[in-house]
Amino acid sequence: MHRTMGYPLLCICRRGMGSMYNVLLADDERLDLDGLKRLIPWQQLNLQVASAVNSGFAALEYLREHEVDILVTDVRMPRMSGLELARTALQLYPHLKIVFISGFEDFHYAKSALEMGASNYILKPMDNQEFIRTMQAVAGELDGVRARKSKDATFAQSLPYFRNELMRDWLEGRLDPVQLDVQMKELDMGCCSGPYAVAIIEIDDISWKLNAYRQDERIAMIKRQLDYLYVYCQPLAIGLPCRLSSHRIGIVASGSVDRSIFVDMLRLVQEQFLLTVTVGLGGPAAAAEGVAAAYEQAEQALSAKMLCGKGRLLTPSDIHVETAAEARDMDAILANLFQAAVDYELIKVDDCLTELFRFGARLGSKMTVYNFSIHIMTKLNTHLGELNEDLYSMLGLEYTNLEVLYQFETIGDIHAWFRRKLFEVSEMIYMKKQRKSRRLITEVVQYIDQRLGQDLTLRDVADHFFFSPNHLGFLFREEMGESFSDFAIRRRLETAKTYLEDPKLKIYEVAKLAGYQNIAYFSRQFKSLYGMTPGEYRNAKSC
């Protein structure tokens, strides 16, 4: 069979492969079959002989039970020829690679082999080097197929993220109409002409109503409700619903959307879940570029929830201009109050409270003042949640028993109570900050290390730990001395260095394991940090 028995191993340059490709050998000449099995360096070619049989029928029987990547078959075998075997095998596995071996230099056989897409047609007596080159080429084709499938799978996994970010960019006005149209088509999301409406659906009371549950239970309950809202809103949405945060969904809908649909949704949510939802509706916008303004209207409508009530549909036409402005002003004051408490600026805390209770003094009834006070508690607890703190626990209060506020006879009494309690909270935060940041960042680093192969962003990590991205990014830099992004890149590349020492892994596989989908970008970052490309590093380590 073999005309050339020796071959230089240096000619076999297939390092860093993934899992081996399976090869089925079929030849009625037992000596030739044995020679193929023993004298070809299959492992160095990243191939393995799955089975070797001496008839077409035996090969077909094996193929019906096992999938292989490459079929190497003699053309002329008794009862079932290699050509007949190949035709049937291709019906079972259309992407099967086939290499024919024949002792007959017959144009008819060669033509038939090429017509069915054979990778090569090799004549006996066979030259080992020619066979090795053929198998290298076939394995290279399979590598390409594998790389494309991996790329397609990665894209498919990332598609929901890309679509969500596209909708967020549209809502927040970061896309012009041409970009929007192109990207909608690229992501297979469809679109339609205006007018458009924008709805923001927000889960109510997550800062206190779930405090009786464990953190994992709270996360699961909110996720289940958010998933329900997402599915409910899908038929209404142009494009797709957009997950805006851990408790908000935004949608772009037709400007003529029936408001009763949202009213029905509010009722169904109230029947099925512990937490209610409030919907802010903005628009209509005549064209795509007006969606950002409609989104802002929806946010303004939602911001008036405190004064207008929760668990309902709010629209700009339902809200007086002064009411919306007051709600926005109060939200701004609450944000300043929170920041002052965090920074241990007690004078500023007192000033912000005084501003807030100027609003409270204009409220008409004791119940309204009570609701106003509950709203302040809820907002402050939401802000404290960004620091992984709980206002009720810090104050020793039960979230189900806030009658302590209702027992006061005057709004001045409530104001004084808030001042005392917030001074206490501010001091507790100050003391905890001295020892807490290190523990938090240690957990963040562990979380990052466990997910280096994923497309992980600061927003993802912040959502997991219930922090705002800006605040967590600030704490991370303060503790680690580098930004989140720089740390993640360095950690990924350190991981890549370890993987590069495994010669069975290809460079693109290493890149993927380290969290990179673009091998060129991976190589640039690797060289920027280590002064050499991944390939140069691997070669240096193998010497």
TORMILUM-129493 format. One line per 5 residues: number of its first residue (from 1); their letters; for each residue x, y, z negated of C-alpha. Coordinates in Angstrom, 2 decimals, always signed. Layout:
<sites>
NUM> A> X Y Z; ...
</sites>
This chain:
<sites>
1> MHRTM> +0.00 +0.00 +0.00; +2.57 +2.56 -1.13; +5.17 +3.74 +1.32; +6.77 +6.15 -1.20; +7.00 +4.77 -4.73
6> GYPLL> +8.92 +7.63 -6.39; +7.86 +11.22 -6.81; +9.27 +14.17 -8.71; +7.09 +14.96 -11.73; +7.88 +18.67 -11.32
11> CICRR> +5.55 +18.78 -8.36; +2.59 +18.19 -10.68; +1.79 +21.66 -12.02; -1.56 +21.31 -13.74; -1.11 +22.62 -17.26
16> GMGSM> -3.69 +23.93 -19.66; -6.67 +21.95 -18.37; -9.90 +21.41 -20.19; -11.57 +17.97 -20.43; -10.39 +15.48 -17.81
21> YNVLL> -12.29 +14.70 -14.64; -13.54 +11.13 -14.19; -12.48 +9.19 -11.10; -14.09 +6.02 -9.68; -11.84 +3.83 -7.48
26> ADDER> -13.34 +1.41 -4.95; -11.19 -0.87 -2.74; -11.66 -4.52 -1.78; -7.87 -5.00 -1.66; -6.97 -5.85 -5.26
31> LDLDG> -3.27 -5.00 -4.86; -4.09 -1.58 -3.44; -6.62 -1.02 -6.22; -4.10 -2.02 -8.88; -1.47 +0.24 -7.31
36> LKRLI> -3.82 +3.21 -7.38; -4.53 +2.63 -11.05; -0.95 +2.13 -12.18; +1.30 +4.20 -9.95; -0.51 +7.55 -9.89
41> PWQQL> +0.12 +9.88 -12.89; -3.56 +10.49 -13.49; -3.26 +12.20 -16.87; -0.75 +14.72 -15.57; -3.27 +15.57 -12.87
46> NLQVA> -5.91 +16.09 -15.59; -7.78 +13.07 -14.22; -8.71 +9.72 -15.69; -9.80 +6.51 -13.98; -13.28 +5.81 -15.33
51> SAVNS> -13.53 +2.49 -13.48; -11.92 +0.55 -10.64; -14.10 -1.87 -8.64; -13.52 -4.03 -5.58; -16.80 -3.56 -3.69
56> GFAAL> -19.24 -0.91 -2.62; -22.07 -2.63 -4.49; -20.08 -2.69 -7.74; -19.25 +1.01 -7.28; -22.89 +1.88 -6.71
61> EYLRE> -23.95 -0.12 -9.77; -21.43 +1.81 -11.87; -22.61 +5.16 -10.45; -26.21 +4.42 -11.36; -25.16 +4.15 -15.00
66> HEVDI> -22.32 +6.70 -15.20; -21.63 +10.12 -13.71; -18.18 +10.69 -12.22; -16.49 +13.70 -10.64; -14.47 +12.07 -7.86
71> LVTDV> -15.00 +8.92 -5.78; -11.89 +7.43 -4.12; -13.00 +4.67 -1.76; -11.67 +2.50 +1.03; -13.60 +3.06 +4.25
76> RMPRM> -13.88 -0.55 +5.37; -15.17 -2.95 +2.72; -17.32 -6.06 +3.29; -21.13 -5.88 +2.94; -21.15 -2.15 +2.07
81> SGLEL> -18.67 +0.18 +3.73; -17.10 +3.17 +2.00; -19.14 +5.45 +4.26; -22.40 +3.78 +3.21; -21.32 +3.94 -0.43
86> ARTAL> -20.50 +7.65 -0.12; -23.86 +8.51 +1.47; -25.78 +6.80 -1.35; -23.47 +8.27 -4.03; -24.07 +11.79 -2.69
91> QLYPH> -27.80 +11.24 -3.04; -27.22 +10.48 -6.73; -24.65 +13.27 -7.28; -24.76 +15.92 -4.53; -21.66 +17.69 -5.90
96> LKIVF> -19.52 +14.55 -6.03; -16.03 +14.92 -4.50; -15.05 +12.07 -2.16; -11.63 +10.98 -0.91; -11.52 +8.25 +1.75
101> ISGFE> -8.63 +5.82 +2.23; -8.42 +3.76 +5.38; -6.02 +1.53 +7.27; -7.75 +2.49 +10.52; -6.84 +5.65 +12.36
106> DFHYA> -10.25 +5.75 +13.97; -11.69 +9.10 +15.02; -15.26 +7.85 +14.45; -14.57 +7.09 +10.75; -12.73 +10.34 +10.20
111> KSALE> -15.49 +12.34 +11.90; -18.19 +10.65 +9.81; -16.20 +11.29 +6.63; -15.73 +14.98 +7.39; -19.40 +15.41 +8.33
116> MGASN> -20.45 +14.30 +4.82; -18.00 +16.78 +3.23; -15.16 +14.48 +2.27; -12.25 +16.20 +0.53; -9.68 +14.20 +2.51
121> YILKP> -9.15 +11.15 +4.71; -5.86 +9.38 +3.90; -4.36 +6.60 +5.99; -2.74 +3.43 +4.64; +0.04 +2.70 +3.90
126> MDNQE> -0.43 +5.65 +1.59; +2.23 +8.18 +0.63; +2.00 +8.85 -3.12; +2.94 +12.50 -2.69; +0.21 +13.05 -0.12
131> FIRTM> -2.33 +11.40 -2.42; -1.16 +13.49 -5.40; -1.46 +16.71 -3.40; -4.96 +15.69 -2.34; -6.02 +14.94 -5.90
136> QAVAG> -4.50 +18.22 -7.11; -6.54 +20.08 -4.50; -9.75 +18.25 -5.44; -9.19 +18.90 -9.15; -8.54 +22.55 -8.29
141> ELDGV> -11.92 +22.73 -6.53; -13.56 +21.21 -9.61; -11.78 +23.75 -11.81; -13.31 +26.49 -9.71; -16.79 +24.97 -10.03
146> RARKS> -16.31 +24.60 -13.78; -15.14 +28.22 -14.10; -18.14 +29.48 -12.12; -20.54 +27.43 -14.24; -18.89 +28.75 -17.41
151> KDATF> -19.18 +32.30 -16.12; -22.82 +31.77 -15.17; -23.58 +30.24 -18.56; -21.88 +33.13 -20.35; -23.85 +35.63 -18.29
156> AQSLP> -27.10 +33.77 -19.01; -26.35 +33.85 -22.75; -25.55 +37.57 -22.60; -28.54 +38.46 -20.40; -30.96 +39.23 -23.27
161> YFRNE> -28.37 +41.60 -24.79; -27.78 +43.37 -21.43; -31.51 +43.74 -20.86; -32.08 +45.11 -24.36; -29.26 +47.64 -23.99
166> LMRDW> -30.64 +48.74 -20.61; -34.04 +49.43 -22.18; -32.39 +51.29 -25.07; -30.38 +53.42 -22.62; -33.56 +54.24 -20.70
171> LEGRL> -35.46 +55.18 -23.86; -32.62 +57.35 -25.12; -32.14 +59.12 -21.78; -28.71 +57.76 -20.83; -29.68 +56.59 -17.32
176> DPVQL> -30.66 +58.53 -14.23; -33.44 +57.05 -12.04; -31.01 +55.60 -9.47; -28.93 +53.82 -12.12; -32.10 +52.55 -13.76
181> DVQMK> -33.48 +51.13 -10.52; -30.19 +49.40 -9.61; -29.68 +47.88 -13.05; -33.31 +46.78 -13.34; -32.91 +44.84 -10.09
186> ELDMG> -29.52 +43.42 -11.09; -30.96 +42.10 -14.36; -34.13 +40.83 -12.63; -36.42 +42.94 -14.82; -38.66 +44.52 -12.21
191> CCSGP> -40.07 +48.02 -12.53; -43.04 +50.09 -11.50; -43.84 +53.71 -10.82; -45.18 +56.12 -13.42; -46.89 +57.39 -15.35
196> YAVAI> -45.23 +55.81 -18.38; -46.02 +55.65 -22.08; -43.62 +54.76 -24.89; -44.57 +52.93 -28.07; -42.41 +52.36 -31.16
201> IEIDD> -43.65 +49.59 -33.45; -42.23 +49.77 -36.99; -42.66 +47.20 -39.78; -43.80 +49.00 -42.95; -42.49 +48.74 -46.51
206> ISWKL> -39.51 +46.44 -45.85; -37.49 +48.41 -48.41; -39.61 +47.26 -51.37; -42.42 +44.80 -50.60; -40.02 +41.89 -50.03
211> NAYRQ> -37.85 +42.51 -53.08; -39.31 +39.49 -54.88; -37.83 +37.19 -52.19; -34.25 +36.00 -51.70; -32.23 +37.81 -49.05
216> DERIA> -32.33 +34.85 -46.64; -36.11 +34.65 -47.09; -36.48 +38.40 -46.43; -34.40 +38.13 -43.26; -36.44 +35.14 -42.04
221> MIKRQ> -39.79 +36.85 -42.77; -38.82 +40.05 -40.97; -37.39 +38.11 -38.02; -40.56 +36.02 -37.69; -42.71 +39.15 -37.68
226> LDYLY> -40.42 +40.95 -35.25; -40.46 +37.92 -32.92; -44.27 +37.91 -33.05; -44.39 +41.60 -32.14; -41.90 +41.05 -29.31
231> VYCQP> -44.00 +38.27 -27.76; -47.23 +40.26 -28.23; -45.74 +43.31 -26.49; -44.14 +41.46 -23.56; -47.23 +41.60 -21.28
236> LAIGL> -47.51 +45.36 -21.93; -43.87 +46.21 -21.33; -42.27 +47.51 -18.17; -38.98 +45.68 -18.16; -38.91 +44.09 -21.61
241> PCRLS> -39.57 +45.17 -25.21; -36.44 +46.66 -26.78; -35.24 +45.67 -30.25; -34.29 +49.07 -31.65; -33.32 +47.93 -35.16
246> SHRIG> -33.94 +45.16 -37.66; -37.54 +46.40 -38.14; -38.39 +48.38 -34.97; -39.36 +47.50 -31.40; -39.74 +49.99 -28.56
251> IVASG> -41.58 +49.44 -25.29; -42.09 +51.36 -22.09; -45.65 +50.71 -20.94; -47.96 +51.96 -18.24; -49.24 +55.46 -18.94
256> SVDRS> -52.78 +54.15 -18.66; -52.28 +51.45 -21.33; -55.44 +50.85 -23.36; -54.87 +52.01 -26.95; -57.27 +49.36 -28.23
261> IFVDM> -54.54 +46.79 -27.48; -52.37 +48.35 -30.19; -55.34 +48.61 -32.56; -55.98 +44.86 -32.07; -52.30 +44.18 -32.70
266> LRLVQ> -52.42 +46.14 -35.99; -55.40 +44.04 -37.11; -53.78 +40.71 -36.16; -50.54 +41.61 -37.92; -52.42 +42.58 -41.08
271> EQFLL> -54.24 +39.22 -41.03; -51.11 +37.12 -40.49; -48.25 +38.88 -42.30; -47.46 +40.38 -45.66; -46.18 +43.60 -44.09
276> TVTVG> -48.26 +45.95 -41.95; -46.92 +47.80 -38.91; -47.32 +51.37 -37.71; -47.23 +52.35 -34.03; -46.02 +55.71 -32.72
281> LGGPA> -47.17 +56.40 -29.14; -45.63 +59.02 -26.83; -46.32 +60.15 -23.29; -47.52 +59.92 -20.66; -44.39 +60.67 -18.63
286> AAAEG> -44.93 +61.16 -14.90; -41.51 +59.78 -13.85; -38.77 +57.53 -15.18; -36.60 +60.44 -16.29; -39.42 +61.61 -18.57
291> VAAAY> -39.38 +58.41 -20.64; -36.76 +59.82 -23.06; -39.09 +62.74 -23.89; -41.97 +60.30 -24.41; -39.70 +58.26 -26.69
296> EQAEQ> -38.98 +61.39 -28.73; -42.72 +62.06 -28.99; -43.27 +58.51 -30.26; -40.55 +59.01 -32.88; -42.12 +62.30 -33.98
301> ALSAK> -45.51 +60.64 -34.28; -44.00 +57.84 -36.34; -42.14 +60.27 -38.59; -45.48 +61.67 -39.77; -46.47 +58.27 -41.19
306> MLCGK> -45.98 +59.50 -44.75; -48.55 +62.25 -44.41; -50.96 +60.49 -42.02; -50.83 +56.94 -43.36; -49.28 +53.62 -42.32
311> GRLLT> -50.72 +50.54 -40.62; -52.25 +52.62 -37.84; -51.67 +54.05 -34.37; -50.20 +57.56 -34.39; -50.05 +59.81 -31.34
316> PSDIH> -48.90 +63.42 -30.86; -52.50 +64.49 -30.31; -53.51 +63.01 -33.67; -50.97 +65.06 -35.61; -50.99 +68.78 -36.27
321> VETAA> -47.77 +70.50 -35.21; -47.12 +71.73 -38.75; -47.68 +68.22 -40.17; -45.14 +66.69 -37.81; -42.66 +69.48 -38.56
326> EARDM> -43.12 +68.99 -42.31; -42.57 +65.25 -41.98; -39.35 +65.82 -40.00; -38.23 +68.41 -42.57; -38.88 +66.01 -45.45
331> DAILA> -36.97 +63.24 -43.70; -34.02 +65.60 -43.26; -34.15 +66.63 -46.93; -34.36 +62.98 -48.01; -31.31 +62.18 -45.89
336> NLFQA> -29.43 +65.05 -47.54; -30.64 +63.92 -50.96; -29.37 +60.40 -50.35; -25.99 +61.64 -49.15; -25.66 +63.91 -52.18
341> AVDYE> -26.45 +61.00 -54.51; -23.88 +58.80 -52.77; -21.25 +61.55 -52.96; -22.01 +62.17 -56.66; -22.93 +65.82 -55.97
346> LIKVD> -25.46 +66.30 -58.76; -26.11 +69.99 -58.11; -27.00 +69.21 -54.49; -29.21 +66.34 -55.67; -31.12 +68.82 -57.84
351> DCLTE> -31.41 +71.34 -54.98; -32.77 +68.70 -52.55; -35.32 +67.49 -55.10; -36.50 +71.04 -55.65; -37.02 +71.45 -51.89
356> LFRFG> -38.96 +68.19 -51.70; -41.29 +69.04 -54.54; -42.15 +72.36 -52.94; -43.96 +70.20 -50.37; -45.49 +68.10 -53.14
361> ARLGS> -46.85 +71.18 -54.86; -49.05 +71.89 -51.82; -50.72 +68.47 -51.87; -54.35 +68.47 -52.81; -54.99 +65.50 -55.12
366> KMTVY> -53.30 +63.39 -57.74; -53.51 +60.33 -55.49; -51.82 +62.23 -52.65; -49.02 +63.29 -55.00; -48.68 +59.67 -56.10
371> NFSIH> -48.41 +58.51 -52.47; -45.91 +61.29 -51.82; -43.79 +60.02 -54.74; -44.00 +56.43 -53.52; -42.86 +57.63 -50.10
376> IMTKL> -39.79 +59.28 -51.66; -39.01 +56.03 -53.50; -39.41 +53.99 -50.33; -37.20 +56.28 -48.25; -34.48 +56.40 -50.90
381> NTHLG> -34.57 +52.63 -51.21; -34.20 +52.35 -47.43; -31.15 +54.62 -47.54; -29.69 +52.65 -50.46; -30.26 +49.45 -48.50
386> ELNED> -27.61 +50.70 -46.08; -25.18 +50.41 -49.01; -26.57 +46.98 -49.89; -28.14 +48.44 -53.02; -31.69 +48.24 -54.37
391> LYSML> -33.24 +51.32 -55.98; -35.77 +49.34 -58.04; -33.13 +47.07 -59.53; -30.88 +50.04 -60.32; -33.73 +51.81 -62.14
396> GLEYT> -35.04 +48.67 -63.85; -38.43 +48.95 -62.15; -40.72 +46.33 -60.63; -41.75 +47.18 -57.08; -45.27 +45.89 -57.85
401> NLEVL> -45.65 +48.11 -60.91; -45.00 +51.77 -60.12; -47.78 +53.12 -62.34; -44.97 +54.87 -64.24; -45.33 +57.61 -61.62
406> YQFET> -49.11 +57.79 -61.98; -48.99 +58.25 -65.75; -47.46 +61.74 -65.44; -49.90 +64.60 -65.84; -48.13 +67.20 -63.66
411> IGDIH> -45.99 +67.23 -60.54; -43.34 +68.92 -62.67; -43.18 +65.80 -64.86; -42.64 +63.63 -61.76; -39.97 +66.04 -60.52
416> AWFRR> -38.13 +65.84 -63.86; -38.37 +62.02 -63.88; -36.92 +61.83 -60.38; -34.04 +64.14 -61.40; -33.09 +61.93 -64.37
421> KLFEV> -33.33 +58.72 -62.40; -31.40 +60.01 -59.40; -28.62 +61.31 -61.64; -28.40 +57.77 -63.06; -28.38 +56.24 -59.58
426> SEMIY> -25.71 +58.66 -58.38; -23.43 +57.77 -61.29; -23.98 +54.02 -60.78; -23.15 +54.32 -57.08; -20.05 +56.29 -57.87
431> MKKQR> -18.83 +53.65 -60.35; -19.68 +50.75 -58.05; -17.97 +52.33 -55.07; -14.68 +52.08 -56.91; -14.82 +48.28 -56.88
436> KSRRL> -17.39 +47.32 -54.27; -15.82 +48.26 -50.95; -13.09 +45.65 -51.17; -15.53 +42.81 -51.81; -17.82 +43.91 -48.97
441> ITEVV> -15.04 +44.28 -46.42; -13.66 +40.86 -47.42; -17.06 +39.37 -46.53; -17.15 +41.36 -43.29; -13.71 +40.05 -42.29
446> QYIDQ> -14.82 +36.47 -43.00; -17.96 +37.04 -40.91; -15.86 +38.37 -38.00; -13.36 +35.48 -38.22; -16.19 +32.93 -38.00
451> RLGQD> -17.52 +34.55 -34.79; -14.42 +35.56 -32.84; -15.62 +33.60 -29.82; -18.86 +35.62 -29.65; -19.60 +39.06 -28.21
456> LTLRD> -19.60 +40.76 -31.62; -20.17 +44.51 -32.04; -20.08 +46.80 -35.06; -23.87 +47.17 -34.72; -24.29 +43.35 -34.95
461> VADHF> -22.17 +43.14 -38.10; -23.85 +46.19 -39.67; -27.32 +44.71 -39.02; -26.24 +41.43 -40.65; -25.05 +43.20 -43.80
466> FFSPN> -27.96 +45.72 -43.74; -25.70 +48.74 -43.26; -25.80 +51.51 -40.70; -22.99 +51.08 -38.10; -21.51 +54.49 -38.92
471> HLGFL> -21.33 +53.86 -42.64; -19.94 +50.35 -42.33; -17.38 +51.60 -39.79; -16.30 +54.31 -42.24; -15.96 +51.81 -45.14
476> FREEM> -14.06 +49.39 -42.92; -11.49 +51.99 -41.84; -11.10 +53.23 -45.41; -10.39 +49.71 -46.70; -8.46 +48.18 -43.77
481> GESFS> -6.59 +51.22 -42.43; -7.82 +50.55 -38.87; -11.08 +50.77 -37.00; -13.46 +47.83 -36.67; -12.75 +47.67 -32.92
486> DFAIR> -8.96 +47.62 -33.34; -9.22 +44.97 -36.05; -11.51 +42.73 -33.96; -9.19 +43.01 -30.93; -6.12 +42.18 -33.02
491> RRLET> -7.87 +39.24 -34.69; -9.05 +37.86 -31.35; -5.60 +38.11 -29.83; -4.02 +36.41 -32.85; -6.51 +33.59 -32.34
496> AKTYL> -5.67 +33.52 -28.62; -1.97 +33.06 -29.46; -2.84 +29.93 -31.43; -4.97 +28.53 -28.60; -2.25 +29.28 -26.04
501> EDPKL> +0.00 +26.79 -27.78; -2.38 +24.02 -26.69; -1.29 +23.10 -23.11; -4.64 +21.39 -22.44; -6.50 +24.71 -22.47
506> KIYEV> -6.59 +26.94 -19.41; -5.99 +30.66 -19.78; -9.64 +31.52 -19.01; -10.75 +28.94 -21.61; -8.48 +30.56 -24.20
511> AKLAG> -9.94 +33.95 -23.30; -13.47 +32.66 -23.79; -12.64 +31.00 -27.12; -11.18 +34.32 -28.27; -14.36 +36.19 -27.30
516> YQNIA> -13.33 +37.58 -23.88; -15.49 +37.03 -20.82; -13.18 +38.96 -18.46; -9.77 +37.29 -18.11; -8.15 +40.40 -16.59
521> YFSRQ> -9.24 +42.51 -19.54; -8.01 +39.79 -21.90; -4.59 +39.75 -20.20; -4.28 +43.55 -20.37; -5.08 +43.68 -24.06
526> FKSLY> -2.76 +40.75 -24.81; +0.13 +42.41 -22.99; -0.60 +45.76 -24.64; -0.25 +44.20 -28.10; +2.49 +41.61 -27.51
531> GMTPG> +4.42 +43.00 -24.54; +3.79 +39.95 -22.34; +0.89 +38.32 -20.54; -0.80 +35.20 -21.96; +0.91 +33.09 -19.30
536> EYRNA> +4.33 +34.54 -20.14; +3.70 +33.89 -23.83; +2.72 +30.28 -23.16; +5.81 +29.72 -21.01; +8.02 +31.25 -23.70
541> KSC> +6.53 +28.98 -26.37; +6.93 +25.85 -24.22; +10.64 +26.41 -23.60
</sites>
